[in-house]
Amino acid sequence: SGVVVAQSSMRRILAQLQLAVSSPTVTISFCGPAGAGKEHLARAVHYAGETRVRAFVPVDCRLPTVQLSEILRRIENAEQEDLPIPVLRVGAVLLQHVERLPREWQIRLTKSVDLEPGPNAVRWMLASEQNLDQMIETEQLLGEFRDRFGVLEVTLPALRDRTADLPLLAQHALEECNVSCSKQ
């Protein structure tokens, strides 16, 4: 899976995510500081699940509204298409920096996205450096949107607080580099 951990808090998170993998319709929200591994874990969930042969699509909600809207429209339309090659179909979407997702898109996705299981089902995930409850209090996020797309909330500790993981992560990075380079 490419996820290496030693810290007990991260082992608990991996156990939670393993349960989510077996339930492909469970939406997941990852909260934690920059560099905590939100996208990495979202990819691991996707590639461990049933939709692994389809595309993982990270969407940065900080994009200008026109670009973001175009990407989200394409994802919406892709759910209705039955493309012949699986890798061309969307398997999972990660909305990064979800606190920047415009309110009209929060409403639209809440109403339009089908989270029911099926051959074209897409797993939706959110990522933010901020706590979702605080975002609801400050009205950056609609409660209905969070309730629909953040069913399983995973709060990741900062890498600086995961000292037991650092030697494993360094070794893993070194091994990855050794595989792709001709030098050791």
KATA-V879698 format. One record per helix or strand. SS is the DSSP state (helix for helix, strand for strand). FROM is the first residue (numbers start at 1). LEN is the number of residues. If there is no record, write none. Layout:
# KATA-V879698
ss,from,len
SS,FROM,LEN
SS,FROM,LEN
This chain:
# KATA-V879698
ss,from,len
helix,8,14
strand,28,4
helix,38,11
strand,55,6
helix,65,16
helix,86,3
strand,90,7
helix,98,3
helix,103,10
strand,123,6
helix,132,6
helix,143,7
strand,152,4
helix,159,3
helix,163,18
